[in-house]
Amino acid sequence: MSLKYAGLALAMAWSAPHAQAQSNPCGAATSDRQTLTLPEATQLALAVDLRSDAAKSEIATAHTATAIAALRPADTVALDIEDFPGIGIAGDIDSLQVTGRFSRVWERGGKREARQMLAKRGVGVAKASLAAARYSVAEEVQILYVEAAVAQQRVALACERVKISLDREVAVKKRVDAARDPLLSGARAASDRMQAEADARRYAIQADNFLAALGAYWGAQGEFLTDPDFLEARTSLRSVDPGSLQSPEIIRLEARRMEAISRIELERTQAKSDVTWSVGVRKYGIEDDIAVIGGASIPLGAHVRSAASVAQARAEQRRIDIESQALRQQLLRRAVQYQRSAASALTEIDTIDAMLLPGARRALDLATEGYARGALSYLDIIDAQRTLTALREERLSHLRTYILSETALARLTSVNDTPGVREEIQE
């Protein structure tokens, strides 16, 4: 446990100064960082997260309950002493009686088997809790990974603007020195370059903050980057099948429903009363008079109490069923919302890629060519560049919406494929 805490502390110590050290985010230093894929990041986080350890302790406790449930009721040994000698005429020790007795409960109706099954279902509930814990970790890592990848892409776009701005600033300076352009054009070019550099530094800090938050899940002691191809690895829209919707909470409710069914069976077995039999010996006085005794007892009214307990367990099962149906209804609504959001974002991306970006690039090329011929001013280049930059930022924003929606939808339709979850929910 201490190693996990130490890893998190190292991650905090690394992330604080690193966010302030991005003086040149467009340099070659970032190329030295290790690339980490989403599955790798998820596995690293799952390996050290303490929520899984707490859930595993719950499973161990449930297994102990299973072992206890297999035990039959304890036997009893009793020693009774009656008719103590009194004082005077009541002091005759011959009236003393000492009885030793051994008793055992005979469980009837399959109580032990039902008790063991209930305990086994408790293990299933505990495993569902572990699956939920691991699922939550994977979900948090996925969201942070997407945000970090988007921030890195913003850095790349800003660095591209920096490079273009630097080239244009040199070209404008030559024209200004040759008195072909006013000084304002040079100032505009320098201002555009400085704005691009400021954006690059700002986005770099955001990216490093997301990466530091992501690395804190496993105590990362070095710098890393997300997969550069992660954002563009798009697939077709995921279809929504109401029958395939799943979540850790539904898995937990299903485990609790099975537990409620086992509890009903256990309460049914209580209708058949157990028999407690006993055997022993009784010693009379100081003589050698000894008697063998035996007996049996059966409690009355067990059927009535069992019927009431069964009704209570059935009510609990119905409550769980209704809660599960309501949750599935919510998941379906959420899945439809995610699907529509992803479809809308994908449509916007296709429109930008097919129509808007080519037009904006063409306008920038024409503005650059016209400026080189002296037909246009540098302001025309700036306007064209801003339009292109805004479109690329808008495309990245839609791409973020698409990936986050698709990731959320994937979690609702393939929860069992989350690393480390499928194994935990199997019996």
N, C-alpha and C positions, 0 to 999 in steps of 0.2 A: 504494500500500500504506500509506503513512504516514497518509493521510486516514482510512483505516479504523481504524487504531490510535488516532488522535486522537479519532474519534467514540466509540470505546469508553471512552476516558479521560474524555470529557465526560459520558458516561452515568454513570460511577462517581462523578464529582464531584457530579452532580445528585442521585443516589439517596440518598447518605448523609445529608445534612441534611434532605432532604424527608421522610424517614420520621419524623423527630422534630418536624416542623412541623405535624402534624395535631392542632392544639389544638381545632378545631371542625369535624369531618368532616361534620357535618350542615348546614353553612352553604351559602351560594349559590356559594362559590368553585369548587366542582367543576363547576358548569354551564359555566364558561368553558373547560374543557378540550376539546380536539379528540377526536372519536370516531373510532376506528380499527377497521375491520372485520378479520376474520381473513385474508381474501385479501390485503388491503393490507399487513398485518403480515408475512405470509409473503413477499410480493414484496420488501419492504424488506430483510428478513433475507437472502434469497437473493442480493440485489444486492451485498452487501458481505462475505458470509462467505468466509473465506480457504480453507476446505476445497474450495470450488469452484475456486478459482484453482490449488490444488495438483493437482486432478484434470485441469484444462485443460492444465496443463504436461505431465501424463502423456499426454494425447491428442496434444499437439504432438510429443512424443518418438516416439509410435507412428506418426505420419504421416511422420516422418523415417525411421523404419525401413522404411516402405513404399517411400519413394524409393530407399533403399539396396538393397532387395530387387530392384528393377527393373534394377539394374546387372549386367552379365555379369562373369565373372571377368576380372581385369586381365591384359592382355598383358604379356609379359616380353621384355626384350632382354638378351642375355648376350654377354660377350666372354671368350674362353678363350685363354690363351697357354701353349703347351706346348714342351717340349724347349729350355729355355733353354741358351745356350752355356756350357760349363764352362771349365776351365782346362787348358791344355796341348793334348793331342791332342783333348780334348773341347770345344775353344773354337771349333769351326766354327759360324759363324752360319747356315750353310745348313740346319741341322737345326731352326731355330726355326719354329714353326707358330702362326699367329694365326687364331682362328676367331670370327666374328661371327654371332649367331644370333637370330632372332625367333621367339617361340612364342605360340600362342593356344590356348585351351581351347574345344573344341566341346561345349557342354552338350547332352546328349541326354535324351530321356524326359520333357520338359516340366518340367525342374527350375525354370527361372526363373518360369514361370507358377504352379507350386505354391508357390514361395517368396514370390511376390507375394500370393497368396491367404492364406498364413499371416500375413504382415504385416498384411493388411487385417483379418483376424480379431483381431489384436492391437489394432487401432484400436477394434474393437467392445468388447473387454475394457476398454479405457481409458474408452470412453464409458459403459459400465456402472458404472465407478467414479465417474464424474461424477454419473450419475443417483443412485447410492447416497448420495453426499455431499449433494446437494441434497434428497434424500428425508429424510435424517437431520435436516437443518436444519428442514425443514417440519414434521417430527414433533415436534421440540423446541419449536418456536414454537406449534404447536397445543396441546400440553399446558399450556404456560405461559399461553396465552390463556384456556383453559378455567378454570384455577385463578384467574387474575385476575378473570374474569367472575364466578365463584362468590364470591370474596372481596368484590367490589363489591356483589353481591346481599345478602351478609350485612351489609354496611354499611347498605344501604337498609332492611333489616328492623330493624336496631338503631336507625336514625334514626326510623323509624316508631314504635318503642317509646318513644324519647325524647319525641316529640311527644305521644303518648298519656299518658305519665307526667307530663309538664309540665301538661297539662290536668287530670289527676286530682289532681295535687298542689295546684293552685289550688283545685279544688273541695273537697278534703279540708280545706285550710287554713281555708276559710270555715266549714265545719262545726265544726272544732276551735275557731275563734274564737267561734263561737256556742254553744260548750259542748255541741254535739250529738254530738261524737265525742271520745274520749280523746286525749291527746297522742301515745299510741303509734301511732294511725292516721296522724297527721302525720309522725311519724318513719319509719313504714313507707313512706309515699308518697315522702318525700324519698330514702330508701334505694333504692327501686325506680327512681327517676329517675336517681340517680347511677350505679347499676349499668348502666342502659341507656346512659348517656353513656360509661362506661368500656368497655362492649362495642363501642360505635361507634368509639371511638378505637383500640381493639385491632384490630378488623377493618379499619379504614382503614389502619393501618400494614401489616397483612398484604397488603392489596390493593396498596398502593404498592410494597411489596417485590416482589410478582409483576410489577407493571407496570415497575418499574425493571429487573428481570431480563429481561423481554421487550424493553424498549427498548434494552438493551445489545447486542442482536443487530444493530442497525443504527446504534447510537450516537445514540439519540434525545436531542435537546437541549431538548425541551419536555415538558410534561405532556400526557397523553392518557388516554382511557378506552376500554374495550371497548364493543362494540355492546350497548346495553341490551336489545335483542330477541334476542340470540344464544342465551341459555339456553332461552327458551321456544319457539324455532323448531324444534319437534320434528316428526319425520316418522315414518312407519311403520317397524317393525323391518326391518332389512336381512336378506334371505335369504342363506344360505351355499351357494354352488355350489363344490364341490371343484375343478372345472375352472377357475374364475375366480380362485382364490387366487393372489396374486402378492406378491413382495417384491423389493427391490433385490438381495438375495443370490441369489435364484432367477434374476434377470436376469443377474447376473454369472456364475453357474454355467452358464447357457445360452450365454453368450458364450464362456466357457472350453471348453464342450463343442464348439462350432463350431471353436474354435481347435485342439482336440485332433484333430478330424476332418481339418482342413487339414494338421496335422502328420503324420498317418498318410499322407495323399496325398504329402506331400513325401518321407517316408521310402521310399515305394514307388518314387518316381522314382529313388532312389539305386541301385536294382537294375540300372539300365542305366548302364554305365560311361561316363564322359566320355572323349573322345579329345583328347589334347594333341598338336597337330602343330607342327612347327617347320621353318624354312627359313633358310639362311644361306650364307655364303661362307667359304672357308679359304685363307689365304695361306701359301705354303711358302717359307721362307728369304728371301734377298734378291733372288731372281729374280722373274720375272713369272708364276710358276706359281700359278694360282688355281683352286679347285674349288668347285662349288656343292654344298651338302649339304642334306639334308632328312630328316625322320623323323617318326615318330608313336609315341605310347605310350598303352597302355590298362591301367589297374590291374586286377588279378585279385581274385576273391573278393568283388566288390561285392554280389552277390546274397545271399550268406550274411549279410553285415553289415546289408544292408537288411532282411532278414527278421527279424533280432533287434530292430532299431530299430522296425519296424512292430509287433511284438509288444509292445514296451514302450509305444508310443503307444496301442495298443488298450487295454492295461491301465489307462492313465491315463484314457482315455475312459470305461471301465466304472466306475472309481472316481468320476468326476464324475457319471455317471448315477445311481449309488447314493446319492451325497451329495445330489443334487437331489431324489430320491424321498423320502429321509429328511426333508429340510427341508420338502417339501410335506406330509408326514405331520404334522410338528410344527405347521405353519401351520394345518392343518385342525383339530387339537385346540385350538389357541389361538383360532381363529375360533369354534368351538362354545362355548368358555368365554366369550368376549366376548358372543356372542349371548344365551346364557342369563343372563349378568349384566345385560345391557341389558333383556331381557324381564322379569326379576324386578324391576328398579328401576322400569320403566315400570308394572308392575302395582301396586307399592306407591304410586307417585305417583297413579295413577287412584283407588286406594282412599282415599288421604288427601284428594284433591280432591272425591270424590263423597260420602264419608261422614264422615270424621273432622273435617275442617276446618269444614264447616257446623255439625256438632254442637258443636265447641269455640267457634265464634263465637256460637252460640245460647246456650251456657252463660255466656259472658262478658257477653252482653247481659242475660241474666236476673240475673246477679250484680250488674251495674251498676244495673239497674232496682231490684232488691231493696235495694241499698245506698242508693239515692236515697229509697226509701220508709222506710228505717230498719229493714227486716226482716232485713238481712244486714250483716255487718261488712266492713271493708275487706280483711280476710284472705281472704274468699271471692273478692273481685275479683282479688287477687294470685294465688290458686291457679288461677283460671280463665285469667288472663293467662299464667301460666307454662305451662299445658297448651297453649294456643294457640301460644305461642312455640316450645315443644318440637316441636310438629307441623310448624310452618313450617321449623324447622331440619332436622327429619328429612326433610321433602320436598326441601329444597335439597340435602341429602346424597345422597338417591336420584337427584336430577336430575344431580348431578355424576357419580355412578357411571354413569348412563345415557349421558351425553354422552361421557365418556371411553371407555366401552366401544364406543359407536357410532363414535367417531372412530377408535379402533384397528381396528375391524372394517372401516371404510371404507378404511383404509390397506392392508388385506390384500386387498380386493376391487377397488380402483380405484387402484392405485399409479401407473398411467400418467396419471391425471388430476391428480396432484400438480403444482403450477405449476413449469414449467421442467424436468420430468422426461421427459415424453412426447417432447419434441423431442430430448433427448439420447440416447435409446436407439434412435432410428430410424437406419437406415443412410443 
